[in-house]
């Protein structure tokens, strides 16, 4: 287009983008102000219990029967008075129960996990011994210890309509539980009390026994006013006894919930204190503010006016990402919070890609004699067009990693996948819509056209100029880089073989207890105390958080809640005021399962990335990228092996994220190589690859600095809860950035060389240097020009 029509059409396009940006921001403000974000248990404090149903002699544990268990448990949890509890079936036999604010899991686990088989029996008389008697009678002790001979159950707990705890001041201070029956329970209760009423007052056979889990909880006498053969009308009764208010309420909750159709077992349990979540939120907010400020300042200095536009869009990104999180009702978890902060550093990547392309386009336009008028506008437009394919490919690969985290991970790690995915989508909107509107509006100002250097598009930069004129031929030593990469992989694997991986309880099974103490605790003294508690193999470690807060961590084999409380009480004798910060219990079976799922997730992540890159590029590109990804993952694992840092589910989330981040940078390099191949198909691939690598260095530096600054802030400020996670991501980002140049690109040359030799185009072929036979010119792929 040319003449007056072109500016008019561009103005219309700019207006439409401005309206779209305004609509997005207005919607984001509405959702951000309309409702608060939902915090996960690991941020607001509480207990998560994972139950697994077991077959009984009569009922098979499948999805349908487990759903019935969920409904029974829901009634019990509601009776506990927990605010906003969550119960959901996971798979066929797992049930996840989240109880916000519940920091002592003992009562909750005992209440919701008990089978609670409630039955009502006629009492046939007193028994001389505990041995079951002929005729199917059961012998149990009553509340006072007297053995009673009970007949077969007259009715079961599923026929109880309601149960409430109450007290009557006129009858004393004791509490009682009122039962109401439904369906056949009404007539069954009338029949059992009618038979009991025929016995003389005071006789044992005039009693009715209420049995809960093979223990008599009440065996009241039928009131003398009840006539023999008539029974108690109305379908209700009271369980009386020496109940405290807590005992009466718990019993009412169990009875009201009814009997579980299946046996259940606690296979995983996690408790997080509110102080840990509050500290993590504070650290993440500080890291986010530091990262935003540093990134905005850096990008504004490097790219001047368009950099300021990108900084404003970066602030809008934060608002959009938060509003999306609120709008879909997602739960923000601890890893998810880190993902939200990390995405801030990645959000600027698209703008950097565009601005670097715009600088190149402006320089090319000036060389070709394009007039100053409209040069800035055209360069910016060309920058968006040329960067489009790299932006799409790099963001799709990160979205693949986020989707795998959501579908394959569990618990809080799932939240990281959600926030990472939201961050990617929000960053594309902020970069391609909001930043573009602001940048285009700025470069249209007359004073900017009069002073083009202030725009930030005209400067090609000293680094770019040096790379263009005197840049090293890195690919000439491609075999050396591959040898160095291989040596690093060997060192990393040696660390795994020699030191082993410090697998967390999530993978090994066991219990991890973390407490804050008011006094410094000696490790040896604590270890001796725990040995006296029957835990000689407990692993004890201490640390000091910011502010001088002492922390002690205890790792043991699986122990029950009473033993865990005994550990806390014992530590209180030497640590002063002891507060539970974290409590994780994982059974050995689920630990094996999680290890397998982690390996499967990594394998699927690598295959998914290779499939996408093979589709978008060619098989050699996909193969080289995935081998480089595997190299990056192994190196990070090796660092954690040599340093002895914990490897848990959150670390696996970091590895999956590294897969997305690392391939992001590789895609940018490969996109340049693909473009060079289109423009110069006769040039040797090694030369084109070296040119592409050097052209992407400014973008790599400018993007990496922002993300690395945020992750470094998380490492320094995040404490134990976020530091290791952020460290794994920081290592992955640094290693991935270097491997894009020194591993992925040399691998591409090696794989392309092998394919070339297979096709018969050896070095002796006169056309070998002019024609790369396996890399087609991508005639069908839009070039973005």
C-alpha positions in Angstrom: 0.0 0.0 0.0 1.2 3.5 -0.6 0.0 7.1 -0.6 -2.8 8.4 1.6 -4.6 5.0 1.8 -1.8 3.3 3.7 -1.7 5.7 6.7 -5.6 5.7 6.9 -5.7 1.9 6.9 -2.9 1.8 9.5 -4.8 4.3 11.6 -7.9 2.2 11.5 -5.9 -0.9 12.5 -4.3 1.1 15.4 -7.7 2.3 16.5 -9.1 -1.3 16.6 -6.1 -2.5 18.5 -6.5 0.4 21.0 -10.2 -0.5 21.5 -9.2 -4.2 22.1 -6.5 -3.2 24.5 -9.0 -0.9 26.4 -11.5 -3.7 26.6 -9.0 -6.2 27.9 -7.8 -3.8 30.6 -11.3 -2.9 31.6 -12.3 -6.6 31.9 -9.1 -7.3 33.9 -9.9 -4.4 36.3 -13.4 -5.7 36.8 -12.4 -9.3 37.6 -9.5 -8.1 39.8 -11.8 -6.0 41.9 -14.8 -8.2 41.9 -13.5 -11.1 43.8 -10.3 -12.1 45.7 -8.0 -14.9 44.5 -8.4 -18.3 46.1 -5.3 -19.3 48.0 -4.2 -23.0 48.3 -3.6 -24.7 51.6 0.1 -24.3 51.3 -0.4 -20.5 51.3 -3.2 -20.0 53.8 -2.5 -22.9 56.1 -4.4 -26.1 56.6 -4.4 -29.9 56.1 -4.7 -32.0 53.0 -5.5 -35.7 53.4 -5.4 -38.2 50.5 -7.5 -41.4 51.2 -7.5 -44.6 49.2 -10.5 -46.9 49.3 -10.1 -50.6 49.8 -12.3 -53.5 48.8 -14.5 -55.1 51.5 -16.0 -58.6 51.5 -19.2 -57.2 50.0 -18.3 -54.0 48.1 -15.6 -53.5 45.4 -13.7 -50.2 45.4 -14.4 -48.6 42.1 -15.4 -45.1 41.0 -19.1 -45.5 41.8 -18.5 -46.8 45.4 -15.8 -44.3 46.0 -18.2 -41.5 45.0 -20.5 -42.8 47.8 -17.7 -42.6 50.2 -17.1 -39.0 49.2 -20.7 -38.1 49.9 -20.5 -39.7 53.4 -17.2 -37.9 54.1 -18.6 -34.6 52.9 -21.3 -34.8 55.6 -18.7 -35.6 58.2 -16.5 -32.7 57.2 -19.4 -30.3 57.1 -20.2 -31.4 60.7 -16.6 -30.4 61.7 -17.4 -26.8 60.9 -14.4 -26.3 58.6 -14.6 -23.2 56.4 -14.6 -23.9 52.6 -13.6 -27.6 52.7 -12.9 -29.4 49.5 -13.5 -33.1 48.7 -12.9 -34.7 45.4 -12.3 -38.1 43.9 -9.0 -38.5 42.1 -8.9 -41.5 39.8 -11.0 -44.5 40.8 -10.0 -45.0 44.4 -8.4 -41.8 45.7 -10.1 -39.1 47.6 -8.5 -35.7 48.2 -9.8 -33.8 51.3 -8.6 -30.2 51.9 -9.4 -28.7 55.3 -8.3 -25.0 55.5 -7.3 -23.8 58.9 -7.0 -27.3 60.4 -3.4 -27.5 61.6 -3.8 -30.6 63.9 -4.6 -33.4 61.5 -5.2 -36.0 64.3 -8.8 -35.2 65.0 -9.7 -34.7 61.3 -7.9 -37.8 60.1 -9.6 -39.9 62.8 -13.0 -38.4 62.2 -13.2 -38.6 58.4 -11.1 -41.8 58.0 -12.9 -44.0 60.4 -15.1 -46.7 58.8 -17.8 -45.9 61.5 -19.9 -49.1 61.1 -22.8 -48.2 63.3 -25.3 -50.9 64.2 -28.0 -51.3 66.8 -28.4 -54.7 68.6 -30.8 -56.3 71.0 -29.1 -57.3 74.3 -29.7 -61.0 75.0 -28.2 -60.8 78.5 -24.9 -60.7 80.4 -22.0 -62.9 79.2 -19.6 -64.8 81.4 -16.6 -64.4 79.0 -15.4 -62.5 75.9 -15.7 -65.7 73.7 -18.5 -65.4 71.1 -21.4 -67.7 72.0 -23.4 -70.2 70.0 -26.1 -68.9 67.7 -24.1 -66.0 66.3 -24.2 -63.8 69.4 -21.5 -61.2 69.8 -19.9 -60.4 73.2 -18.9 -56.8 73.8 -18.2 -54.7 76.9 -20.6 -51.9 77.7 -19.7 -48.5 78.9 -18.9 -49.7 82.4 -16.9 -52.8 81.3 -19.7 -55.3 81.8 -19.7 -58.0 79.1 -23.0 -58.2 77.2 -24.3 -60.9 74.8 -25.7 -59.1 71.7 -28.1 -60.5 69.1 -27.8 -59.9 65.4 -28.0 -56.2 64.2 -31.5 -54.9 64.1 -30.6 -52.0 61.9 -27.5 -50.2 60.5 -26.3 -46.7 60.4 -27.5 -46.0 56.8 -31.1 -46.0 58.2 -30.3 -43.1 60.5 -31.7 -39.8 59.1 -30.1 -37.4 61.5 -28.0 -37.1 64.6 -27.6 -33.9 66.7 -25.7 -33.2 69.9 -27.7 -31.5 72.7 -28.0 -30.8 76.3 -30.9 -30.1 78.7 -30.1 -28.0 81.8 -33.1 -29.6 83.6 -31.4 -33.0 83.3 -28.0 -31.9 84.4 -24.8 -30.8 82.6 -24.2 -34.0 80.5 -24.6 -34.0 76.8 -26.6 -36.5 74.7 -27.1 -37.3 71.0 -30.5 -37.5 69.4 -31.1 -39.9 66.6 -33.7 -39.9 63.9 -34.5 -42.8 61.7 -35.7 -43.1 58.1 -37.4 -45.7 55.9 -37.2 -49.2 57.3 -35.3 -47.8 60.2 -38.5 -46.4 61.8 -40.2 -49.9 62.0 -36.9 -51.7 62.8 -36.3 -49.4 65.8 -39.9 -49.8 67.0 -39.6 -53.6 66.7 -36.3 -53.8 68.7 -37.5 -51.6 71.5 -40.9 -53.4 71.6 -39.1 -56.7 72.2 -36.8 -55.1 74.8 -39.8 -53.6 76.7 -41.1 -57.1 77.5 -38.2 -57.7 79.9 -38.5 -56.6 83.5 -36.9 -53.2 84.4 -33.3 -53.6 85.4 -32.7 -56.8 83.4 -30.0 -56.7 80.8 -32.3 -57.8 78.1 -34.3 -54.6 78.5 -31.4 -52.7 77.1 -30.5 -51.9 73.4 -26.9 -51.7 72.4 -25.6 -49.0 70.0 -22.3 -50.3 68.5 -19.8 -48.1 66.7 -16.9 -49.9 65.1 -17.3 -53.0 67.3 -17.5 -51.0 70.5 -20.6 -50.3 72.5 -21.0 -46.6 72.8 -24.3 -46.6 74.5 -26.6 -49.3 75.9 -29.6 -47.6 77.3 -32.6 -49.2 79.1 -35.9 -48.9 77.3 -38.0 -46.5 79.4 -40.5 -48.2 81.7 -43.3 -46.3 80.1 -42.9 -48.3 76.9 -45.4 -51.1 76.6 -44.3 -54.6 75.7 -44.9 -55.4 72.0 -45.5 -51.7 71.2 -42.0 -50.1 71.2 -41.0 -46.5 70.8 -43.1 -44.6 68.3 -41.9 -41.6 66.2 -38.7 -43.2 64.9 -36.3 -41.4 67.2 -34.3 -41.8 70.4 -31.4 -40.4 72.5 -28.0 -41.8 73.1 -27.1 -40.8 76.7 -23.9 -41.2 78.7 -21.1 -39.2 80.2 -20.4 -37.3 77.0 -18.4 -34.0 77.0 -19.5 -31.4 74.4 -16.7 -32.4 72.1 -17.4 -36.1 72.4 -21.1 -35.6 71.7 -20.5 -33.4 68.7 -18.0 -35.9 67.2 -20.3 -38.8 67.7 -23.2 -36.9 66.1 -20.9 -36.1 63.1 -19.9 -39.7 62.7 -23.5 -41.0 63.0 -24.9 -38.3 60.8 -22.3 -39.1 58.2 -23.3 -42.7 58.3 -21.3 -45.8 57.6 -18.7 -45.8 54.9 -19.4 -48.4 52.2 -15.7 -49.1 51.9 -12.6 -49.3 54.1 -10.4 -46.2 53.7 -6.7 -45.7 54.4 -4.7 -42.4 54.7 -2.0 -42.7 52.0 -0.9 -39.0 52.1 -1.3 -36.1 54.5 0.1 -32.6 54.4 -0.2 -29.8 56.9 1.2 -26.3 56.3 1.2 -23.6 58.9 -0.1 -20.1 58.0 3.2 -18.5 58.8 5.0 -20.4 56.0 2.4 -19.3 53.5 2.5 -15.7 54.7 6.3 -15.7 54.4 6.1 -17.2 50.9 3.6 -14.6 49.8 5.7 -11.7 51.2 8.9 -13.1 49.5 7.1 -13.6 46.2 5.6 -10.1 46.3 9.1 -8.6 47.0 10.6 -10.7 44.2 7.9 -9.6 41.8 8.3 -5.9 42.6 12.1 -6.1 42.3 11.8 -8.0 39.1 9.2 -5.6 37.6 11.2 -2.5 38.6 14.5 -3.9 37.3 13.1 -5.3 34.1 11.2 -2.0 33.4 14.3 0.1 34.1 16.5 -2.1 32.0 14.1 -2.3 29.0 13.5 1.4 29.2 17.3 2.2 29.1 18.0 -0.2 26.2 14.9 0.6 24.0 14.1 4.1 25.2 10.5 5.1 24.2 9.3 1.7 22.9 10.9 0.2 26.0 8.8 2.5 28.2 5.8 1.3 26.2 6.8 -2.3 26.9 7.2 -1.5 30.6 3.7 -0.1 30.8 2.4 -3.2 29.0 4.4 -5.3 31.6 2.4 -3.7 34.4 -0.8 -4.4 32.4 0.4 -8.0 32.0 0.4 -8.4 35.8 -3.1 -7.1 36.0 -4.3 -9.4 33.2 -2.7 -12.5 34.6 -4.1 -11.9 38.0 -7.6 -11.2 36.6 -7.5 -14.4 34.5 -6.5 -16.4 37.6 -9.6 -14.9 39.5 -11.9 -15.3 36.5 -11.4 -19.0 36.1 -11.5 -19.6 39.8 -8.1 -21.1 39.9 -6.4 -21.8 43.2 -3.1 -20.0 43.8 -0.5 -22.4 45.3 3.0 -22.0 46.5 4.6 -23.2 43.3 1.9 -21.4 41.4 3.0 -18.2 43.1 6.5 -18.8 41.9 5.2 -19.4 38.4 3.3 -16.2 38.5 6.5 -14.3 39.4 8.6 -16.1 36.9 6.2 -15.3 34.0 6.8 -11.6 34.7 10.4 -12.1 33.5 9.3 -14.1 30.5 6.6 -11.6 29.5 9.1 -9.1 28.1 10.6 -11.7 25.7 8.1 -11.0 22.9 8.7 -7.3 23.0 12.5 -7.8 22.9 12.1 -10.0 19.9 9.9 -7.4 18.1 12.2 -4.5 19.0 15.4 -6.2 17.9 13.7 -7.1 14.6 12.5 -3.5 14.2 16.1 -2.3 14.7 17.3 -4.6 12.0 14.4 -3.5 9.7 15.2 0.2 10.3 18.9 -0.3 9.5 18.0 -2.2 6.3 15.6 0.6 5.3 18.1 3.3 5.8 20.6 1.4 3.7 18.1 1.0 0.9 17.4 4.7 0.8 14.0 4.7 2.5 13.1 8.3 3.6 13.0 9.2 7.2 9.2 9.8 7.0 7.5 6.7 8.0 10.7 4.7 8.5 10.0 4.2 12.2 6.5 3.1 11.6 7.5 0.7 8.9 10.3 -0.7 10.9 8.1 -1.4 13.9 5.5 -3.0 11.7 8.1 -5.1 10.1 9.5 -6.1 13.5 6.1 -7.4 14.6 5.6 -9.3 11.4 9.1 -11.0 11.4 9.0 -11.8 15.1 5.5 -13.4 14.9 6.6 -17.0 14.1 9.3 -17.1 16.8 6.8 -15.7 19.4 4.2 -18.3 18.5 6.6 -21.2 18.5 8.3 -20.3 21.7 5.1 -19.6 23.6 3.4 -22.8 22.3 6.4 -24.9 23.6 6.0 -23.2 27.0 2.3 -23.8 27.0 3.0 -27.5 26.2 5.0 -27.7 29.4 2.3 -25.9 31.4 -0.4 -28.3 30.1 1.7 -31.3 31.0 2.2 -30.0 34.5 -1.6 -29.5 34.8 -2.6 -32.9 33.5 0.2 -35.1 34.9 1.1 -33.4 38.2 -0.9 -33.4 41.4 -1.5 -31.2 44.3 0.1 -27.7 44.5 2.3 -28.5 41.4 -0.9 -28.5 39.3 -1.3 -24.8 40.3 2.1 -24.0 38.9 1.0 -25.3 35.5 -2.1 -23.1 35.7 -0.3 -19.9 36.5 2.5 -20.6 34.0 -0.1 -21.1 31.3 -2.0 -18.0 32.3 1.2 -16.0 32.3 2.1 -17.1 28.8 -1.4 -16.1 27.4 -1.3 -12.8 29.3 2.2 -12.0 28.1 1.1 -12.5 24.5 -1.8 -10.1 24.9 0.3 -7.5 26.7 3.1 -7.7 24.1 1.1 -8.1 20.8 -1.8 -5.8 21.7 -1.1 -3.3 24.5 2.6 -2.8 23.9 2.0 -2.5 20.1 -0.7 0.1 20.5 1.5 2.2 22.8 4.6 1.8 20.6 2.8 2.6 17.4 1.2 5.7 18.9 4.6 6.9 20.2 6.5 6.5 16.9 3.7 8.5 15.1 4.5 11.6 17.2 6.1 14.4 15.1 8.7 15.2 17.8 9.7 11.5 17.8 10.1 11.6 14.0 12.3 14.7 14.4 14.4 12.9 17.0 14.4 9.3 15.9 17.1 8.2 18.3 14.8 8.7 21.2 12.4 6.1 19.8 14.8 3.2 20.6 14.4 1.7 17.2 17.2 3.5 15.4 20.1 2.3 17.6 21.5 -1.0 16.5 23.8 -1.2 19.5 27.5 -1.6 19.9 27.1 -5.3 20.7 25.2 -6.0 17.6 27.6 -3.9 15.5 30.6 -5.8 16.9 28.9 -9.2 16.4 28.0 -8.2 12.8 31.5 -7.0 11.9 33.9 -9.1 14.1 31.7 -11.8 15.6 33.4 -15.1 16.3 32.8 -18.2 14.2 31.3 -20.3 17.0 30.1 -23.1 14.8 33.7 -23.7 13.6 34.2 -25.4 16.9 30.8 -27.2 17.0 32.5 -30.6 17.8 34.4 -29.0 20.7 31.1 -27.7 22.2 29.5 -31.0 21.8 32.5 -32.7 23.6 32.2 -30.2 26.4 28.5 -30.8 26.7 29.0 -34.5 26.8 31.7 -34.2 29.5 29.3 -32.1 31.6 26.6 -34.8 31.2 29.1 -37.4 32.4 29.9 -35.3 35.4 26.2 -34.8 36.2 25.5 -38.5 35.9 28.5 -39.3 38.0 27.0 -37.2 40.7 23.8 -39.2 40.6 25.8 -42.5 40.7 28.2 -41.4 43.4 26.1 -39.2 45.7 22.7 -40.3 44.7 19.6 -38.2 44.7 18.2 -36.8 48.0 14.7 -37.9 47.3 12.1 -36.2 49.4 9.4 -38.1 51.4 7.1 -37.5 48.4 9.1 -40.1 46.5 10.4 -42.3 49.2 7.5 -42.4 51.6 7.8 -41.3 55.2 7.0 -38.2 57.2 8.6 -34.8 57.1 8.0 -32.5 60.1 9.2 -28.9 60.1 8.9 -26.6 63.2 9.9 -23.1 64.2 11.5 -22.8 67.6 12.1 -19.9 70.0 15.5 -21.3 71.0 18.4 -22.7 69.0 18.3 -26.5 69.0 21.4 -28.7 69.0 21.0 -31.4 66.3 22.7 -34.2 68.4 20.5 -33.4 71.4 17.4 -33.5 69.2 18.5 -36.8 67.6 18.9 -38.4 71.0 15.5 -37.2 72.1 13.9 -38.7 69.0 15.8 -42.0 69.5 14.2 -42.1 72.9 10.8 -41.7 71.2 11.5 -44.9 69.2 12.8 -43.0 66.1 16.5 -43.8 66.0 16.7 -43.4 62.2 15.2 -40.0 62.1 17.1 -37.4 60.1 17.4 -34.0 61.8 18.5 -30.8 60.3 18.4 -27.2 61.6 18.5 -23.8 59.8 18.0 -20.2 60.5 15.5 -18.1 58.5 15.6 -14.4 57.9 14.9 -12.5 61.1 16.7 -15.0 63.2 13.8 -17.6 63.3 15.1 -21.0 64.1 13.9 -24.0 62.0 14.2 -27.7 62.7 13.3 -30.4 60.2 12.7 -34.0 61.1 12.4 -36.8 58.5 11.3 -40.2 59.5 9.7 -43.4 58.3 5.9 -43.3 58.2 4.6 -42.5 61.7 1.0 -41.9 62.9 -0.3 -38.6 64.1 0.1 -39.5 67.8 3.8 -40.2 67.2 4.2 -36.9 65.3 2.7 -35.1 68.3 5.1 -36.8 70.6 8.0 -35.6 68.4 6.7 -32.0 68.7 6.3 -32.3 72.5 9.8 -33.7 72.8 11.3 -30.9 70.8 9.5 -28.4 72.9 11.6 -29.5 75.9 14.8 -28.1 74.2 13.4 -25.7 71.7 11.1 -23.6 73.8 8.0 -22.5 71.9 7.6 -24.9 69.0 5.2 -24.2 66.2 4.4 -26.6 63.3 5.3 -25.1 60.0 5.0 -28.1 57.7 3.9 -31.7 58.1 4.0 -34.2 55.2 3.1 -37.9 55.4 3.4 -40.0 52.3 2.9 -43.8 52.2 5.5 -45.9 50.4 3.0 -47.1 47.8 2.1 -43.6 46.7 5.8 -42.6 46.8 6.6 -45.3 44.2 3.7 -44.2 42.1 4.8 -40.5 42.2 8.3 -41.5 41.1 6.9 -43.3 38.1 4.6 -40.5 37.2 7.5 -38.0 37.4 9.5 -40.1 34.9 6.5 -40.5 32.6 5.8 -36.7 32.8 9.4 -35.9 31.8 9.3 -38.4 28.9 6.1 -37.1 27.6 7.3 -33.5 27.8 10.4 -34.3 25.7 8.4 -36.2 23.1 5.7 -33.5 22.9 8.3 -30.8 22.3 10.1 -33.0 19.7 6.8 -33.7 17.9 5.9 -30.0 17.8 9.3 -28.8 16.6 9.5 -31.6 14.0 6.1 -30.4 12.7 7.0 -26.7 12.7 10.6 -27.1 11.5 12.1 -30.5 10.4 13.0 -33.7 12.2 16.6 -32.6 12.6 15.6 -29.4 14.4 13.2 -31.4 16.7 15.8 -34.0 17.4 18.5 -31.5 18.2 16.2 -29.5 20.4 15.1 -32.5 22.5 18.6 -33.8 22.9 19.6 -30.4 24.1 16.6 -30.4 26.5 17.7 -33.7 27.9 21.2 -32.3 28.4 19.8 -29.4 30.3 17.6 -31.5 32.6 20.5 -33.9 33.3 22.8 -31.0 34.3 20.3 -29.5 36.7 19.7 -33.0 38.3 23.5 -33.4 38.5 23.9 -30.1 40.4 21.2 -31.1 42.9 22.9 -34.5 43.3 26.3 -33.1 44.0 25.0 -30.5 46.4 22.6 -32.9 48.1 19.6 -30.7 47.7 16.1 -32.2 48.1 14.4 -33.7 45.0 10.7 -33.7 45.4 7.5 -33.1 43.4 8.1 -29.3 43.2 11.6 -30.0 41.8 10.0 -32.2 39.1 7.7 -29.2 38.3 10.9 -27.1 37.9 12.4 -29.7 35.5 9.2 -29.6 33.4 9.3 -25.8 33.3 13.0 -25.9 32.3 11.9 -28.0 29.3 9.6 -25.2 28.3 12.0 -22.4 29.1 15.0 -24.0 27.4 13.2 -24.9 24.2 11.9 -21.3 24.1 15.4 -19.9 23.6 16.3 -22.7 21.2 13.2 -22.0 19.1 14.3 -18.3 18.7 17.7 -19.5 17.4 16.2 -22.1 15.1 13.7 -19.6 13.7 16.6 -17.4 12.6 18.4 -20.4 11.0 15.2 -21.3 9.2 14.9 -17.7 7.9 18.5 -17.7 6.8 17.9 -20.9 4.9 15.0 -19.3 3.0 17.1 -16.3 2.1 20.3 -18.1 1.2 19.6 -21.8 0.5 23.0 -22.2 -1.2 25.1 -21.2 1.8 26.6 -23.8 4.1 24.4 -24.6 7.0 27.2 -24.0 9.5 27.7 -20.5 8.2 24.0 -19.7 8.3 23.7 -21.2 11.8 26.6 -19.0 13.1 25.0 -15.9 11.6 21.7 -16.8 13.2 23.3 -17.4 16.6 25.1 -14.0 16.6 21.9 -12.2 15.5 20.0 -13.6 18.5 22.6 -12.7 21.1 21.2 -9.2 22.0 17.7 -10.7 22.4 19.0 -13.5 24.5 20.9 -11.1 26.8 18.1 -8.6 27.1 15.5 -11.2 27.8 17.6 -13.4 30.1 18.6 -10.5 32.4 15.0 -9.8 33.4 14.1 -13.5 34.1 17.4 -14.2 35.9 16.9 -11.1 38.1 13.5 -12.3 39.3 14.7 -15.9 39.9 17.7 -14.6 41.8 15.4 -12.5 44.0 13.3 -15.6 44.7 16.5 -17.6 45.6 17.6 -14.9 48.0 14.2 -14.0 49.5 12.2 -17.1 49.1 13.5 -19.1 52.1 13.3 -22.9 52.2 9.8 -22.9 50.7 10.8 -21.3 47.4 14.6 -21.0 47.3 15.4 -24.5 45.9 12.6 -24.3 43.4 13.8 -20.9 42.1 17.4 -22.2 42.1 16.4 -25.1 39.9 14.7 -22.7 37.5 17.6 -20.3 37.5 20.1 -23.1 36.8 17.8 -24.3 34.0 17.5 -20.8 32.5 21.2 -20.2 32.5 22.1 -23.7 31.2 19.2 -23.6 28.6 20.4 -20.3 27.3 23.9 -21.5 26.8 22.9 -24.9 25.4 20.8 -23.2 22.7 24.1 -22.0 21.2 26.6 -24.5 22.3 24.6 -27.7 22.3 21.3 -27.5 20.3 22.9 -25.7 17.3 25.9 -28.0 17.0 23.6 -31.0 17.4 21.5 -29.6 14.5 24.7 -29.4 12.4 25.7 -33.0 13.3 22.3 -34.4 12.6 22.0 -32.5 9.3 25.5 -33.7 8.4 24.6 -37.4 9.0 21.4 -37.0 6.9 23.4 -35.3 4.2 25.9 -38.2 4.0 23.1 -40.8 3.9 21.5 -39.0 1.0 24.8 -39.3 -1.0 25.8 -35.7 -0.8 29.2 -36.2 0.7 32.0 -33.7 1.0 33.3 -34.7 -2.3 30.2 -33.7 -4.1 30.7 -30.4 -5.9 27.3 -29.2 -4.8 27.5 -30.3 -1.2 28.4 -26.9 0.2 25.6 -25.2 -1.8 22.7 -27.6 -1.2 21.7 -28.9 2.2 19.6 -31.9 1.0 17.6 -32.6 4.2 16.6 -29.0 5.0 14.0 -27.8 2.5 13.5 -24.1 2.0 10.1 -24.3 3.9 8.2 -23.0 0.9 4.9 -23.7 2.6 5.7 -22.0 5.9 4.9 -18.3 6.0 8.1 -16.3 6.5 6.4 -13.3 8.2 7.8 -10.9 5.7 
